[in-house]
């Protein structure tokens, strides 16, 4: 294998969708609903949230799509930058939160296996 994720992979979109029609339809409906423009949350904020999630899930295609959508919805460079650092802080916070659980699990495992 010479490369992993590449924009050329988009050529397999129809193959993926056609190989799991019901699941793809459900996913695409959820995606469409989440990206609707008639919700209470304005589209720019929806897109900034989507950028943050895409950054934490590290989906390059999602990052590209939602940055483009956010810019089209009026997001500024500064808003994107703040979104990046908010996502980074929350992701790091998740590691600390899971670290607390790890400490508890260590204590529980140590009591079982002294």
N, CA, C and O atoms as a GROMACS GRO file, in nm:
protein
  456
    1UNK      N    1   0.086  -0.117   0.000
    1UNK     CA    2   0.000   0.000   0.000
    1UNK      C    3   0.090   0.123   0.000
    1UNK      O    4   0.182   0.134   0.082
    2UNK      N    5   0.064   0.213  -0.091
    2UNK     CA    6   0.148   0.332  -0.103
    2UNK      C    7   0.094   0.451  -0.026
    2UNK      O    8   0.170   0.541   0.010
    3UNK      N    9  -0.036   0.452   0.000
    3UNK     CA   10  -0.095   0.563   0.076
    3UNK      C   11  -0.221   0.514   0.145
    3UNK      O   12  -0.284   0.417   0.103
    4UNK      N   13  -0.256   0.584   0.251
    4UNK     CA   14  -0.377   0.548   0.323
    4UNK      C   15  -0.490   0.636   0.274
    4UNK      O   16  -0.536   0.619   0.161
    5UNK      N   17  -0.535   0.728   0.352
    5UNK     CA   18  -0.647   0.813   0.314
    5UNK      C   19  -0.605   0.913   0.207
    5UNK      O   20  -0.503   0.981   0.221
    6UNK      N   21  -0.684   0.921   0.102
    6UNK     CA   22  -0.654   1.010  -0.009
    6UNK      C   23  -0.787   1.056  -0.071
    6UNK      O   24  -0.885   0.982  -0.067
    7UNK      N   25  -0.791   1.176  -0.126
    7UNK     CA   26  -0.915   1.220  -0.192
    7UNK      C   27  -0.962   1.127  -0.303
    7UNK      O   28  -1.080   1.127  -0.339
    8UNK      N   29  -0.872   1.047  -0.358
    8UNK     CA   30  -0.912   0.950  -0.461
    8UNK      C   31  -1.011   0.848  -0.407
    8UNK      O   32  -1.085   0.786  -0.484
    9UNK      N   33  -1.013   0.829  -0.274
    9UNK     CA   34  -1.106   0.732  -0.213
    9UNK      C   35  -1.252   0.772  -0.237
    9UNK      O   36  -1.341   0.687  -0.230
   10UNK      N   37  -1.276   0.900  -0.264
   10UNK     CA   38  -1.414   0.944  -0.288
   10UNK      C   39  -1.477   0.871  -0.406
   10UNK      O   40  -1.600   0.865  -0.417
   11UNK      N   41  -1.396   0.816  -0.493
   11UNK     CA   42  -1.448   0.740  -0.608
   11UNK      C   43  -1.527   0.617  -0.562
   11UNK      O   44  -1.603   0.560  -0.640
   12UNK      N   45  -1.510   0.576  -0.438
   12UNK     CA   46  -1.578   0.458  -0.384
   12UNK      C   47  -1.707   0.492  -0.310
   12UNK      O   48  -1.767   0.404  -0.247
   13UNK      N   49  -1.750   0.616  -0.316
   13UNK     CA   50  -1.871   0.658  -0.245
   13UNK      C   51  -1.991   0.574  -0.287
   13UNK      O   52  -2.060   0.518  -0.201
   14UNK      N   53  -2.018   0.565  -0.416
   14UNK     CA   54  -2.134   0.488  -0.462
   14UNK      C   55  -2.120   0.340  -0.426
   14UNK      O   56  -2.219   0.276  -0.392
   15UNK      N   57  -2.000   0.287  -0.435
   15UNK     CA   58  -1.978   0.147  -0.399
   15UNK      C   59  -2.015   0.122  -0.253
   15UNK      O   60  -2.082   0.024  -0.221
   16UNK      N   61  -1.971   0.212  -0.165
   16UNK     CA   62  -2.002   0.197  -0.023
   16UNK      C   63  -2.152   0.208   0.001
   16UNK      O   64  -2.210   0.125   0.070
   17UNK      N   65  -2.215   0.311  -0.056
   17UNK     CA   66  -2.359   0.332  -0.036
   17UNK      C   67  -2.439   0.214  -0.092
   17UNK      O   68  -2.530   0.165  -0.026
   18UNK      N   69  -2.405   0.169  -0.210
   18UNK     CA   70  -2.480   0.060  -0.273
   18UNK      C   71  -2.456  -0.075  -0.206
   18UNK      O   72  -2.535  -0.167  -0.223
   19UNK      N   73  -2.350  -0.087  -0.131
   19UNK     CA   74  -2.319  -0.212  -0.061
   19UNK      C   75  -2.392  -0.224   0.072
   19UNK      O   76  -2.394  -0.331   0.132
   20UNK      N   77  -2.450  -0.115   0.119
   20UNK     CA   78  -2.526  -0.116   0.245
   20UNK      C   79  -2.635  -0.008   0.235
   20UNK      O   80  -2.631   0.092   0.306
   21UNK      N   81  -2.731  -0.032   0.148
   21UNK     CA   82  -2.832   0.069   0.116
   21UNK      C   83  -2.909   0.121   0.237
   21UNK      O   84  -2.921   0.242   0.255
   22UNK      N   85  -2.962   0.031   0.320
   22UNK     CA   86  -3.043   0.075   0.434
   22UNK      C   87  -2.960   0.155   0.534
   22UNK      O   88  -3.003   0.259   0.582
   23UNK      N   89  -2.841   0.105   0.564
   23UNK     CA   90  -2.754   0.174   0.659
   23UNK      C   91  -2.711   0.309   0.604
   23UNK      O   92  -2.707   0.408   0.678
   24UNK      N   93  -2.678   0.313   0.476
   24UNK     CA   94  -2.637   0.438   0.413
   24UNK      C   95  -2.752   0.539   0.415
   24UNK      O   96  -2.730   0.657   0.442
   25UNK      N   97  -2.871   0.493   0.385
   25UNK     CA   98  -2.987   0.583   0.385
   25UNK      C   99  -3.010   0.641   0.524
   25UNK      O  100  -3.039   0.760   0.538
   26UNK      N  101  -2.999   0.558   0.626
   26UNK     CA  102  -3.017   0.605   0.764
   26UNK      C  103  -2.910   0.707   0.801
   26UNK      O  104  -2.939   0.812   0.859
   27UNK      N  105  -2.785   0.676   0.766
   27UNK     CA  106  -2.675   0.768   0.794
   27UNK      C  107  -2.695   0.901   0.721
   27UNK      O  108  -2.682   1.008   0.781
   28UNK      N  109  -2.728   0.894   0.593
   28UNK     CA  110  -2.743   1.016   0.514
   28UNK      C  111  -2.862   1.099   0.562
   28UNK      O  112  -2.858   1.222   0.556
   29UNK      N  113  -2.968   1.033   0.611
   29UNK     CA  114  -3.081   1.106   0.667
   29UNK      C  115  -3.040   1.178   0.796
   29UNK      O  116  -3.075   1.294   0.817
   30UNK      N  117  -2.965   1.110   0.881
   30UNK     CA  118  -2.916   1.173   1.003
   30UNK      C  119  -2.825   1.291   0.970
   30UNK      O  120  -2.838   1.398   1.029
   31UNK      N  121  -2.734   1.271   0.875
   31UNK     CA  122  -2.644   1.379   0.832
   31UNK      C  123  -2.723   1.497   0.779
   31UNK      O  124  -2.695   1.612   0.814
   32UNK      N  125  -2.822   1.470   0.694
   32UNK     CA  126  -2.905   1.576   0.638
   32UNK      C  127  -2.979   1.652   0.748
   32UNK      O  128  -2.986   1.774   0.747
   33UNK      N  129  -3.034   1.578   0.844
   33UNK     CA  130  -3.107   1.639   0.954
   33UNK      C  131  -3.015   1.726   1.039
   33UNK      O  132  -3.052   1.837   1.077
   34UNK      N  133  -2.896   1.676   1.068
   34UNK     CA  134  -2.802   1.753   1.149
   34UNK      C  135  -2.755   1.879   1.078
   34UNK      O  136  -2.724   1.979   1.143
   35UNK      N  137  -2.751   1.874   0.946
   35UNK     CA  138  -2.701   1.989   0.869
   35UNK      C  139  -2.812   2.078   0.815
   35UNK      O  140  -2.788   2.164   0.730
   36UNK      N  141  -2.935   2.059   0.864
   36UNK     CA  142  -3.046   2.138   0.812
   36UNK      C  143  -3.028   2.287   0.844
   36UNK      O  144  -2.961   2.323   0.941
   37UNK      N  145  -3.087   2.370   0.763
   37UNK     CA  146  -3.072   2.515   0.779
   37UNK      C  147  -3.190   2.577   0.851
   37UNK      O  148  -3.187   2.697   0.879
   38UNK      N  149  -3.293   2.500   0.881
   38UNK     CA  150  -3.413   2.556   0.943
   38UNK      C  151  -3.422   2.525   1.092
   38UNK      O  152  -3.530   2.538   1.151
   39UNK      N  153  -3.313   2.485   1.153
   39UNK     CA  154  -3.315   2.454   1.296
   39UNK      C  155  -3.304   2.580   1.382
   39UNK      O  156  -3.283   2.690   1.330
   40UNK      N  157  -3.319   2.563   1.511
   40UNK     CA  158  -3.307   2.674   1.605
   40UNK      C  159  -3.163   2.725   1.608
   40UNK      O  160  -3.139   2.845   1.620
   41UNK      N  161  -3.067   2.634   1.598
   41UNK     CA  162  -2.926   2.673   1.599
   41UNK      C  163  -2.889   2.722   1.459
   41UNK      O  164  -2.909   2.650   1.362
   42UNK      N  165  -2.837   2.844   1.449
   42UNK     CA  166  -2.799   2.897   1.318
   42UNK      C  167  -2.694   2.809   1.250
   42UNK      O  168  -2.612   2.745   1.316
   43UNK      N  169  -2.699   2.806   1.117
   43UNK     CA  170  -2.611   2.718   1.038
   43UNK      C  171  -2.464   2.742   1.069
   43UNK      O  172  -2.387   2.646   1.074
   44UNK      N  173  -2.422   2.867   1.090
   44UNK     CA  174  -2.280   2.892   1.118
   44UNK      C  175  -2.238   2.819   1.245
   44UNK      O  176  -2.130   2.760   1.250
   45UNK      N  177  -2.321   2.822   1.347
   45UNK     CA  178  -2.288   2.754   1.472
   45UNK      C  179  -2.294   2.602   1.456
   45UNK      O  180  -2.212   2.530   1.514
   46UNK      N  181  -2.389   2.554   1.378
   46UNK     CA  182  -2.394   2.411   1.349
   46UNK      C  183  -2.265   2.366   1.282
   46UNK      O  184  -2.209   2.261   1.314
   47UNK      N  185  -2.218   2.448   1.188
   47UNK     CA  186  -2.095   2.412   1.116
   47UNK      C  187  -1.972   2.423   1.206
   47UNK      O  188  -1.882   2.340   1.195
   48UNK      N  189  -1.968   2.522   1.292
   48UNK     CA  190  -1.854   2.530   1.385
   48UNK      C  191  -1.853   2.410   1.480
   48UNK      O  192  -1.746   2.359   1.512
   49UNK      N  193  -1.971   2.366   1.524
   49UNK     CA  194  -1.977   2.245   1.607
   49UNK      C  195  -1.932   2.124   1.526
   49UNK      O  196  -1.862   2.037   1.577
   50UNK      N  197  -1.972   2.120   1.400
   50UNK     CA  198  -1.932   2.009   1.314
   50UNK      C  199  -1.781   2.009   1.291
   50UNK      O  200  -1.719   1.903   1.285
   51UNK      N  201  -1.722   2.127   1.277
   51UNK     CA  202  -1.576   2.136   1.264
   51UNK      C  203  -1.510   2.081   1.390
   51UNK      O  204  -1.414   2.004   1.380
   52UNK      N  205  -1.560   2.120   1.506
   52UNK     CA  206  -1.502   2.072   1.632
   52UNK      C  207  -1.509   1.920   1.642
   52UNK      O  208  -1.411   1.855   1.680
   53UNK      N  209  -1.623   1.864   1.608
   53UNK     CA  210  -1.638   1.718   1.613
   53UNK      C  211  -1.546   1.652   1.511
   53UNK      O  212  -1.480   1.552   1.541
   54UNK      N  213  -1.542   1.708   1.392
   54UNK     CA  214  -1.455   1.651   1.287
   54UNK      C  215  -1.309   1.653   1.330
   54UNK      O  216  -1.234   1.560   1.302
   55UNK      N  217  -1.268   1.759   1.398
   55UNK     CA  218  -1.131   1.767   1.446
   55UNK      C  219  -1.103   1.659   1.550
   55UNK      O  220  -0.997   1.597   1.549
   56UNK      N  221  -1.199   1.636   1.640
   56UNK     CA  222  -1.174   1.537   1.746
   56UNK      C  223  -1.184   1.394   1.692
   56UNK      O  224  -1.116   1.305   1.743
   57UNK      N  225  -1.266   1.372   1.590
   57UNK     CA  226  -1.273   1.238   1.532
   57UNK      C  227  -1.166   1.219   1.424
   57UNK      O  228  -1.144   1.107   1.377
   58UNK      N  229  -1.102   1.326   1.387
   58UNK     CA  230  -0.991   1.326   1.291
   58UNK      C  231  -1.033   1.274   1.154
   58UNK      O  232  -0.960   1.199   1.089
   59UNK      N  233  -1.152   1.314   1.111
   59UNK     CA  234  -1.202   1.277   0.979
   59UNK      C  235  -1.164   1.388   0.881
   59UNK      O  236  -1.224   1.495   0.883
   60UNK      N  237  -1.065   1.362   0.798
   60UNK     CA  238  -1.016   1.464   0.705
   60UNK      C  239  -1.125   1.512   0.609
   60UNK      O  240  -1.135   1.631   0.580
   61UNK      N  241  -1.208   1.419   0.561
   61UNK     CA  242  -1.315   1.457   0.470
   61UNK      C  243  -1.416   1.548   0.541
   61UNK      O  244  -1.463   1.646   0.483
   62UNK      N  245  -1.448   1.515   0.665
   62UNK     CA  246  -1.542   1.595   0.743
   62UNK      C  247  -1.484   1.733   0.773
   62UNK      O  248  -1.554   1.834   0.764
   63UNK      N  249  -1.357   1.737   0.808
   63UNK     CA  250  -1.292   1.866   0.834
   63UNK      C  251  -1.302   1.954   0.710
   63UNK      O  252  -1.342   2.070   0.719
   64UNK      N  253  -1.266   1.899   0.595
   64UNK     CA  254  -1.271   1.976   0.471
   64UNK      C  255  -1.413   2.026   0.442
   64UNK      O  256  -1.433   2.144   0.413
   65UNK      N  257  -1.510   1.936   0.450
   65UNK     CA  258  -1.649   1.972   0.417
   65UNK      C  259  -1.703   2.077   0.513
   65UNK      O  260  -1.766   2.173   0.470
   66UNK      N  261  -1.679   2.059   0.643
   66UNK     CA  262  -1.739   2.150   0.739
   66UNK      C  263  -1.665   2.283   0.749
   66UNK      O  264  -1.726   2.384   0.784
   67UNK      N  265  -1.536   2.286   0.718
   67UNK     CA  266  -1.466   2.416   0.708
   67UNK      C  267  -1.527   2.493   0.590
   67UNK      O  268  -1.557   2.611   0.602
   68UNK      N  269  -1.543   2.426   0.477
   68UNK     CA  270  -1.602   2.491   0.360
   68UNK      C  271  -1.743   2.542   0.392
   68UNK      O  272  -1.776   2.656   0.360
   69UNK      N  273  -1.824   2.458   0.455
   69UNK     CA  274  -1.960   2.499   0.492
   69UNK      C  275  -1.959   2.614   0.591
   69UNK      O  276  -2.040   2.707   0.580
   70UNK      N  277  -1.868   2.610   0.688
   70UNK     CA  278  -1.860   2.716   0.788
   70UNK      C  279  -1.823   2.849   0.723
   70UNK      O  280  -1.880   2.953   0.756
   71UNK      N  281  -1.727   2.846   0.632
   71UNK     CA  282  -1.688   2.968   0.561
   71UNK      C  283  -1.807   3.022   0.482
   71UNK      O  284  -1.834   3.142   0.484
   72UNK      N  285  -1.878   2.934   0.412
   72UNK     CA  286  -1.995   2.977   0.335
   72UNK      C  287  -2.105   3.033   0.425
   72UNK      O  288  -2.184   3.116   0.382
   73UNK      N  289  -2.108   2.987   0.550
   73UNK     CA  290  -2.208   3.035   0.647
   73UNK      C  291  -2.161   3.161   0.718
   73UNK      O  292  -2.232   3.215   0.804
   74UNK      N  293  -2.040   3.210   0.684
   74UNK     CA  294  -1.992   3.336   0.741
   74UNK      C  295  -1.891   3.324   0.853
   74UNK      O  296  -1.858   3.424   0.915
   75UNK      N  297  -1.842   3.205   0.880
   75UNK     CA  298  -1.742   3.188   0.986
   75UNK      C  299  -1.612   3.258   0.946
   75UNK      O  300  -1.574   3.261   0.829
   76UNK      N  301  -1.546   3.315   1.045
   76UNK     CA  302  -1.421   3.385   1.022
   76UNK      C  303  -1.302   3.295   1.054
   76UNK      O  304  -1.318   3.190   1.117
   77UNK      N  305  -1.186   3.337   1.012
   77UNK     CA  306  -1.062   3.266   1.045
   77UNK      C  307  -1.047   3.254   1.197
   77UNK      O  308  -1.008   3.150   1.248
   78UNK      N  309  -1.079   3.362   1.267
   78UNK     CA  310  -1.066   3.363   1.414
   78UNK      C  311  -1.163   3.265   1.478
   78UNK      O  312  -1.129   3.200   1.577
   79UNK      N  313  -1.285   3.255   1.424
   79UNK     CA  314  -1.381   3.159   1.479
   79UNK      C  315  -1.334   3.016   1.456
   79UNK      O  316  -1.349   2.930   1.542
   80UNK      N  317  -1.278   2.991   1.338
   80UNK     CA  318  -1.224   2.857   1.311
   80UNK      C  319  -1.109   2.827   1.408
   80UNK      O  320  -1.102   2.718   1.464
   81UNK      N  321  -1.019   2.925   1.427
   81UNK     CA  322  -0.905   2.906   1.517
   81UNK      C  323  -0.952   2.878   1.660
   81UNK      O  324  -0.900   2.788   1.725
   82UNK      N  325  -1.049   2.954   1.708
   82UNK     CA  326  -1.101   2.930   1.844
   82UNK      C  327  -1.165   2.792   1.852
   82UNK      O  328  -1.150   2.722   1.952
   83UNK      N  329  -1.236   2.753   1.747
   83UNK     CA  330  -1.298   2.620   1.743
   83UNK      C  331  -1.192   2.511   1.754
   83UNK      O  332  -1.211   2.412   1.825
   84UNK      N  333  -1.080   2.529   1.685
   84UNK     CA  334  -0.970   2.432   1.690
   84UNK      C  335  -0.924   2.414   1.834
   84UNK      O  336  -0.909   2.302   1.882
   85UNK      N  337  -0.900   2.525   1.904
   85UNK     CA  338  -0.845   2.515   2.039
   85UNK      C  339  -0.949   2.470   2.141
   85UNK      O  340  -0.914   2.404   2.239
   86UNK      N  341  -1.075   2.504   2.120
   86UNK     CA  342  -1.179   2.453   2.208
   86UNK      C  343  -1.188   2.301   2.192
   86UNK      O  344  -1.197   2.229   2.292
   87UNK      N  345  -1.187   2.252   2.067
   87UNK     CA  346  -1.192   2.108   2.043
   87UNK      C  347  -1.071   2.038   2.106
   87UNK      O  348  -1.085   1.931   2.165
   88UNK      N  349  -0.954   2.100   2.093
   88UNK     CA  350  -0.833   2.040   2.151
   88UNK      C  351  -0.844   2.033   2.303
   88UNK      O  352  -0.806   1.932   2.362
   89UNK      N  353  -0.894   2.137   2.365
   89UNK     CA  354  -0.906   2.139   2.511
   89UNK      C  355  -1.006   2.035   2.559
   89UNK      O  356  -0.981   1.965   2.657
   90UNK      N  357  -1.119   2.025   2.490
   90UNK     CA  358  -1.221   1.929   2.531
   90UNK      C  359  -1.170   1.786   2.509
   90UNK      O  360  -1.196   1.698   2.592
   91UNK      N  361  -1.100   1.764   2.400
   91UNK     CA  362  -1.044   1.629   2.376
   91UNK      C  363  -0.943   1.594   2.485
   91UNK      O  364  -0.942   1.482   2.535
   92UNK      N  365  -0.859   1.689   2.521
   92UNK     CA  366  -0.762   1.664   2.629
   92UNK      C  367  -0.836   1.642   2.761
   92UNK      O  368  -0.796   1.558   2.842
   93UNK      N  369  -0.942   1.717   2.782
   93UNK     CA  370  -1.022   1.700   2.904
   93UNK      C  371  -1.081   1.561   2.911
   93UNK      O  372  -1.094   1.504   3.020
   94UNK      N  373  -1.119   1.506   2.796
   94UNK     CA  374  -1.171   1.369   2.793
   94UNK      C  375  -1.068   1.268   2.840
   94UNK      O  376  -1.102   1.171   2.907
   95UNK      N  377  -0.943   1.292   2.805
   95UNK     CA  378  -0.836   1.202   2.850
   95UNK      C  379  -0.822   1.210   3.001
   95UNK      O  380  -0.800   1.108   3.066
   96UNK      N  381  -0.834   1.328   3.057
   96UNK     CA  382  -0.825   1.343   3.203
   96UNK      C  383  -0.944   1.275   3.269
   96UNK      O  384  -0.929   1.204   3.369
   97UNK      N  385  -1.064   1.296   3.214
   97UNK     CA  386  -1.182   1.230   3.268
   97UNK      C  387  -1.170   1.078   3.266
   97UNK      O  388  -1.204   1.011   3.363
   98UNK      N  389  -1.121   1.024   3.154
   98UNK     CA  390  -1.098   0.881   3.147
   98UNK      C  391  -0.984   0.838   3.237
   98UNK      O  392  -0.981   0.724   3.285
   99UNK      N  393  -0.890   0.928   3.259
   99UNK     CA  394  -0.781   0.900   3.352
   99UNK      C  395  -0.833   0.880   3.494
   99UNK      O  396  -0.782   0.796   3.568
  100UNK      N  397  -0.935   0.956   3.532
  100UNK     CA  398  -0.997   0.938   3.664
  100UNK      C  399  -1.057   0.799   3.675
  100UNK      O  400  -1.042   0.732   3.777
  101UNK      N  401  -1.126   0.756   3.568
  101UNK     CA  402  -1.182   0.621   3.568
  101UNK      C  403  -1.070   0.518   3.572
  101UNK      O  404  -1.085   0.416   3.640
  102UNK      N  405  -0.960   0.542   3.503
  102UNK     CA  406  -0.847   0.449   3.504
  102UNK      C  407  -0.792   0.434   3.646
  102UNK      O  408  -0.755   0.323   3.686
  103UNK      N  409  -0.787   0.542   3.721
  103UNK     CA  410  -0.738   0.534   3.860
  103UNK      C  411  -0.832   0.448   3.944
  103UNK      O  412  -0.786   0.366   4.024
  104UNK      N  413  -0.963   0.466   3.925
  104UNK     CA  414  -1.059   0.383   3.999
  104UNK      C  415  -1.046   0.237   3.958
  104UNK      O  416  -1.046   0.149   4.044
  105UNK      N  417  -1.035   0.211   3.828
  105UNK     CA  418  -1.022   0.073   3.782
  105UNK      C  419  -0.892   0.010   3.833
  105UNK      O  420  -0.890  -0.109   3.864
  106UNK      N  421  -0.787   0.088   3.842
  106UNK     CA  422  -0.662   0.038   3.899
  106UNK      C  423  -0.684  -0.003   4.044
  106UNK      O  424  -0.641  -0.110   4.086
  107UNK      N  425  -0.750   0.084   4.120
  107UNK     CA  426  -0.776   0.053   4.261
  107UNK      C  427  -0.858  -0.075   4.274
  107UNK      O  428  -0.828  -0.160   4.357
  108UNK      N  429  -0.963  -0.087   4.190
  108UNK     CA  430  -1.048  -0.205   4.196
  108UNK      C  431  -0.969  -0.330   4.158
  108UNK      O  432  -0.982  -0.434   4.223
  109UNK      N  433  -0.888  -0.321   4.052
  109UNK     CA  434  -0.808  -0.436   4.009
  109UNK      C  435  -0.702  -0.472   4.114
  109UNK      O  436  -0.670  -0.589   4.133
  110UNK      N  437  -0.646  -0.372   4.180
  110UNK     CA  438  -0.544  -0.396   4.283
  110UNK      C  439  -0.603  -0.468   4.404
  110UNK      O  440  -0.535  -0.547   4.468
  111UNK      N  441  -0.729  -0.440   4.435
  111UNK     CA  442  -0.792  -0.506   4.548
  111UNK      C  443  -0.824  -0.651   4.518
  111UNK      O  444  -0.823  -0.736   4.607
  112UNK      N  445  -0.852  -0.680   4.390
  112UNK     CA  446  -0.884  -0.816   4.350
  112UNK      C  447  -0.756  -0.898   4.336
  112UNK      O  448  -0.752  -1.015   4.373
  113UNK      N  449  -0.651  -0.835   4.282
  113UNK     CA  450  -0.522  -0.900   4.256
  113UNK      C  451  -0.411  -0.827   4.332
  113UNK      O  452  -0.332  -0.756   4.270
  114UNK      N  453  -0.404  -0.843   4.465
  114UNK     CA  454  -0.303  -0.766   4.540
  114UNK      C  455  -0.160  -0.800   4.505
  114UNK      O  456  -0.067  -0.743   4.562
   0.00000   0.00000   0.00000
